[in-house]
Amino acid sequence: MSLGTFIHVLPGSVVDTEALLDSVLASLVAGVFVTVAASVAIFGFATAAEMQRNGRDLAAIGAGILAAVATLAFAGAIVLGIAVMIHG
């Protein structure tokens, strides 16, 4: 193969633009979701501890539930990401 053969290849036939954009969008959504879920979990745990110290038991329970749900969402996203990487 000569160099001229490589020059005549069109970029559109080499790069699957639709698959590339799907990957970019999926990674952006996943990154934002994981970041928000982890942040909400941290906020929930910190708020629950503060409310418990202040004697506001009902608010502490609510914040604890929020933290638990966010932690489960975070863990689920991580497990789903690993499953997609392993099984394609």
Buried (B, 14 or more C-beta within 10 A) or exposed (E): EEEEEEEEEEEEEEEEEEEEEEEEEEEEEBEEEBEEBBEBBBBBBEBBBEBBEEEBEEBBEBBBEBBBBBBEBBEEBEEEEEEEEEEE
